[in-house]
Amino acid sequence: MNLFGSIEGGGTKFDCAMIDGDNQILAKSRIPTTTPTQTLGACLNFFKQQEILLGKLTALGVACFGPLDPRRGSPTYGKLLATPKPGWSFINIAGFFERALGIPVGFDTDVNGAVLAESLWGAGIGLSDLVYITIGTGVGGGAMVNGSLLHGLLHPEMGHMRLPRFAGDKHFMGVCPFHGDCFEGLASGPAMKARWGAPAEQLERDHPAWELEAGYIALAIQAIICTLTPQRIILGGGVMDADFLFPIIRQKTVEKLNGYIQAAEILEGIDEYIVPPGLGAHPGIFGGKALAQLAAGS
């Protein structure tokens, strides 16, 4: 039986799982993101213990926060790059697990892992061009183009596209330490808390925060559609747990496109075009499994 290890690595936690070939999660653990030594060491101990109980891993996949280098053959492959997470810049995550476990390790962004998993088992089955956007503690986007993950020089950074400011929001400077008022700086969970004085989950449904949030998300989606024209866009992350946002975002996206993209999938099928993850709360952990399968050649 093939066993795959999966890590969804985030700025606050690393979720680890053992998953079989039928996508059954056999064991899982949540490890706080502290120092690289503590966090990666705890992940390694989990997998070593599970190998004793369940059997040898075929491969491991790491779907991680970035920025990072996913390009095999690059001098910095498998490493995080310059990140605001203290102590984590240039940590060789893929190399650490390859040496310690002696198995193939797939390594990519959390959102690229998620879009790959959604294409295999979720809301993107049968589609070759797909975008997954997570809106939570940060904002990021992963893309599949012609059936392959999009990389380029490194990987997409959709969360850091600059967005035009709405007139009533000129006073808010944004929370991104690099760009201030980029997509992440204006629409992430921390941005909502900084702007309104309370986290998103505490804001009432009729709070003006949601109309503004939907507007910024729609602006970003408009830019992504005009750049990549994907066959579907999937929105995940903690902010999107407020599922009443979806109809507002769909309406605003159509308005902002203003008839320019003449595709029936958008003009007539917007409800099936902008959708939540088919994998529910688990696109990231199954993203790690998908990257492991890719690394194993299966």
C-alpha positions as CSV (number, residue, x, y, z in Angstrom):
1,M,0.0,0.0,0.0
2,N,1.4,3.4,-0.9
3,L,1.6,5.8,2.0
4,F,2.1,9.5,1.5
5,G,3.2,12.1,4.0
6,S,1.7,15.6,3.8
7,I,2.7,18.9,5.4
8,E,0.7,22.1,5.1
9,G,3.2,24.6,6.4
10,G,1.8,27.9,7.6
11,G,3.1,30.9,9.6
12,T,1.2,29.8,12.7
13,K,1.0,26.0,12.4
14,F,2.3,23.0,10.4
15,D,-0.4,20.4,9.8
16,C,1.1,16.9,9.2
17,A,-0.8,13.8,7.9
18,M,-0.3,10.3,6.7
19,I,-2.6,9.6,3.8
20,D,-3.1,6.4,1.8
21,G,-3.6,6.0,-1.9
22,D,-7.4,6.3,-1.5
23,N,-7.1,9.7,0.2
24,Q,-7.9,8.3,3.7
25,I,-6.2,10.4,6.4
26,L,-4.7,7.7,8.7
27,A,-3.0,10.0,11.2
28,K,-2.5,13.7,11.6
29,S,-0.9,16.2,13.9
30,R,-0.9,20.0,14.3
31,I,2.5,21.6,15.3
32,P,2.9,25.2,16.2
33,T,5.2,27.2,14.0
34,T,8.0,28.3,16.3
35,T,11.6,28.0,15.4
36,P,12.6,26.0,12.3
37,T,14.5,23.5,14.5
38,Q,11.6,22.9,16.8
39,T,8.9,22.9,14.2
40,L,10.6,20.7,11.5
41,G,12.0,18.4,14.2
42,A,8.5,17.8,15.6
43,C,7.2,17.1,12.1
44,L,10.0,14.6,11.5
45,N,9.2,12.9,14.8
46,F,5.6,12.5,13.8
47,F,6.4,10.8,10.5
48,K,9.0,8.5,12.0
49,Q,6.6,7.4,14.7
50,Q,3.9,6.9,12.1
51,E,6.2,4.8,9.9
52,I,6.7,2.5,12.8
53,L,2.9,2.1,13.2
54,L,1.8,2.2,9.5
55,G,4.7,1.4,7.3
56,K,7.3,3.2,5.2
57,L,6.3,6.4,3.4
58,T,6.4,6.4,-0.4
59,A,7.0,10.1,-0.6
60,L,6.4,13.4,1.3
61,G,4.8,16.6,0.0
62,V,5.3,20.0,1.6
63,A,2.8,22.7,0.7
64,C,4.3,25.7,2.4
65,F,4.0,29.4,3.0
66,G,6.4,31.5,1.0
67,P,8.1,33.0,-0.7
68,L,10.0,29.9,-1.6
69,D,11.9,28.3,-4.5
70,P,10.1,25.3,-6.1
71,R,12.4,25.0,-9.1
72,R,14.4,21.7,-9.1
73,G,17.9,22.4,-10.2
74,S,18.0,25.9,-8.7
75,P,20.7,26.6,-6.0
76,T,18.0,27.6,-3.6
77,Y,15.5,24.8,-4.5
78,G,13.5,23.6,-1.5
79,K,14.2,26.7,0.6
80,L,12.1,29.5,1.9
81,L,13.4,32.8,0.6
82,A,13.3,36.2,2.3
83,T,10.3,35.9,4.5
84,P,9.0,38.3,7.3
85,K,8.6,35.2,9.5
86,P,11.5,35.6,12.0
87,G,14.2,33.0,11.7
88,W,12.7,31.2,8.6
89,S,14.5,32.9,5.7
90,F,16.6,30.5,3.6
91,I,15.7,27.4,5.6
92,N,16.1,24.3,3.4
93,I,12.8,22.5,4.2
94,A,12.8,20.0,1.3
95,G,16.4,19.1,1.9
96,F,15.9,18.5,5.6
97,F,13.1,15.9,5.0
98,E,14.9,14.3,2.0
99,R,18.0,13.6,4.2
100,A,16.1,12.6,7.3
101,L,13.5,10.3,5.6
102,G,15.4,9.1,2.5
103,I,12.3,9.5,0.2
104,P,11.3,11.8,-2.6
105,V,9.9,15.1,-1.4
106,G,7.6,17.4,-3.3
107,F,7.8,21.1,-2.4
108,D,5.7,24.0,-3.5
109,T,3.6,26.8,-2.2
110,D,0.5,26.0,-0.1
111,V,-1.7,27.5,-2.8
112,N,0.0,25.7,-5.6
113,G,-0.5,22.5,-3.6
114,A,-4.1,23.4,-3.1
115,V,-4.8,24.1,-6.7
116,L,-3.2,20.8,-7.7
117,A,-5.3,18.9,-5.2
118,E,-8.5,20.7,-6.3
119,S,-7.7,19.7,-9.9
120,L,-7.4,16.0,-8.9
121,W,-10.1,15.5,-6.3
122,G,-12.0,18.8,-5.7
123,A,-13.8,21.6,-7.5
124,G,-11.4,21.6,-10.5
125,I,-11.7,18.0,-11.7
126,G,-11.4,17.8,-15.5
127,L,-10.2,21.3,-15.9
128,S,-6.7,22.2,-17.2
129,D,-6.7,25.9,-16.3
130,L,-7.6,26.7,-12.7
131,V,-6.8,29.3,-10.0
132,Y,-7.0,28.8,-6.2
133,I,-6.9,31.9,-4.0
134,T,-6.7,31.7,-0.2
135,I,-7.8,34.8,1.8
136,G,-7.0,34.4,5.5
137,T,-3.9,35.4,7.6
138,G,-2.3,36.1,4.2
139,V,-3.5,36.2,0.7
140,G,-2.0,33.9,-2.0
141,G,-2.9,32.4,-5.3
142,G,-1.9,29.2,-7.1
143,A,-2.5,28.5,-10.8
144,M,-2.6,25.6,-13.2
145,V,-2.1,26.5,-16.9
146,N,-2.5,23.8,-19.5
147,G,-2.6,21.2,-16.8
148,S,0.7,22.2,-15.2
149,L,1.4,24.2,-12.1
150,L,2.5,27.8,-12.9
151,H,5.9,28.8,-11.7
152,G,7.9,31.1,-13.9
153,L,10.9,32.7,-12.1
154,L,9.6,31.4,-8.8
155,H,5.8,31.1,-8.3
156,P,2.7,33.4,-8.5
157,E,2.4,36.1,-5.9
158,M,-1.2,37.1,-6.6
159,G,-1.6,38.3,-3.0
160,H,0.8,41.1,-3.7
161,M,-0.8,42.6,-6.8
162,R,-1.6,46.3,-6.3
163,L,-5.3,47.2,-6.3
164,P,-6.9,50.5,-6.9
165,R,-8.2,52.0,-3.6
166,F,-11.9,52.6,-3.1
167,A,-12.7,56.2,-2.3
168,G,-14.0,55.5,1.2
169,D,-10.9,53.6,2.1
170,K,-8.2,56.1,1.4
171,H,-7.3,56.5,5.1
172,F,-6.3,52.8,5.5
173,M,-2.7,52.3,4.7
174,G,-2.8,48.5,4.5
175,V,-0.9,45.9,6.5
176,C,1.6,44.3,4.1
177,P,5.1,45.1,5.4
178,F,6.4,45.1,1.8
179,H,3.7,46.9,-0.2
180,G,1.2,48.4,2.2
181,D,-2.0,48.4,0.1
182,C,-1.6,45.3,-2.1
183,F,-4.3,42.6,-2.2
184,E,-3.0,41.1,1.0
185,G,-2.5,44.5,2.6
186,L,-6.1,45.5,2.0
187,A,-8.1,42.3,2.2
188,S,-6.4,39.7,4.4
189,G,-7.8,38.8,7.8
190,P,-5.3,41.0,9.6
191,A,-6.2,43.9,7.2
192,M,-9.9,43.5,8.2
193,K,-9.0,43.5,11.9
194,A,-6.7,46.5,11.6
195,R,-9.3,48.5,9.6
196,W,-12.4,47.6,11.7
197,G,-10.9,46.9,15.1
198,A,-12.2,43.3,15.3
199,P,-11.4,40.0,13.5
200,A,-13.6,39.0,10.5
201,E,-15.4,36.3,12.4
202,Q,-16.7,38.8,14.9
203,L,-18.2,41.2,12.3
204,E,-21.9,41.1,11.7
205,R,-23.2,40.0,8.3
206,D,-24.6,43.6,7.6
207,H,-21.3,45.2,8.7
208,P,-19.9,47.5,5.9
209,A,-16.6,45.5,6.1
210,W,-18.1,42.8,3.9
211,E,-19.1,45.0,1.0
212,L,-15.6,46.5,0.9
213,E,-14.0,43.1,1.2
214,A,-16.0,41.7,-1.6
215,G,-15.1,44.7,-3.7
216,Y,-11.3,44.2,-3.3
217,I,-11.6,40.5,-3.9
218,A,-13.6,41.2,-7.1
219,L,-10.9,43.7,-8.3
220,A,-8.3,41.0,-7.8
221,I,-10.4,38.3,-9.6
222,Q,-11.0,40.7,-12.5
223,A,-7.2,41.1,-12.9
224,I,-6.6,37.4,-12.7
225,I,-9.3,36.7,-15.3
226,C,-7.9,39.2,-17.7
227,T,-4.4,37.8,-17.2
228,L,-5.0,34.0,-17.2
229,T,-8.6,33.4,-18.2
230,P,-8.9,30.3,-16.0
231,Q,-11.7,27.9,-16.4
232,R,-12.7,28.3,-12.8
233,I,-11.6,30.3,-9.7
234,I,-11.7,28.7,-6.2
235,L,-11.8,30.9,-3.1
236,G,-10.6,29.4,0.2
237,G,-9.1,30.6,3.5
238,G,-10.6,31.7,6.8
239,V,-12.1,34.9,5.5
240,M,-14.1,32.9,2.9
241,D,-15.7,30.9,5.7
242,A,-18.2,33.8,5.5
243,D,-19.9,32.0,2.6
244,F,-22.4,34.9,2.2
245,L,-19.5,36.7,0.5
246,F,-19.7,34.5,-2.6
247,P,-22.8,36.0,-4.2
248,I,-21.5,39.5,-3.6
249,I,-18.1,38.7,-5.1
250,R,-19.7,37.1,-8.1
251,Q,-21.9,40.1,-8.8
252,K,-19.1,42.6,-8.3
253,T,-16.7,40.5,-10.6
254,V,-19.2,40.6,-13.4
255,E,-19.7,44.3,-12.9
256,K,-16.0,45.1,-13.0
257,L,-15.4,42.9,-16.1
258,N,-18.1,45.1,-17.7
259,G,-18.8,42.6,-20.5
260,Y,-15.2,42.6,-21.7
261,I,-14.6,38.8,-21.3
262,Q,-17.2,37.2,-23.5
263,A,-17.2,33.8,-22.0
264,A,-20.5,32.0,-21.3
265,E,-18.9,30.5,-18.2
266,I,-18.7,34.0,-16.7
267,L,-21.7,35.7,-18.4
268,E,-24.2,32.8,-17.8
269,G,-22.5,30.5,-15.2
270,I,-20.8,32.8,-12.7
271,D,-22.2,30.7,-9.8
272,E,-20.2,27.7,-11.0
273,Y,-17.2,29.8,-12.0
274,I,-16.3,31.4,-8.6
275,V,-16.7,28.6,-6.1
276,P,-15.5,27.4,-2.7
277,P,-13.0,24.5,-2.4
278,G,-14.4,21.1,-3.3
279,L,-12.1,19.6,-0.6
280,G,-13.7,21.7,2.1
281,A,-11.3,22.7,4.9
282,H,-8.6,20.3,3.6
283,P,-7.2,21.6,0.2
284,G,-3.9,22.4,1.8
285,I,-3.3,19.0,3.5
286,F,-4.4,17.2,0.3
287,G,-2.1,19.6,-1.6
288,G,0.8,18.1,0.3
289,K,-0.4,14.7,-0.7
290,A,-0.7,15.7,-4.4
291,L,2.8,17.1,-4.3
292,A,4.0,13.8,-2.8
293,Q,2.4,11.8,-5.5
294,L,4.0,14.1,-8.1
295,A,7.4,13.6,-6.5
296,A,6.9,9.9,-6.5
297,G,5.9,9.9,-10.2
298,S,2.4,8.5,-9.4
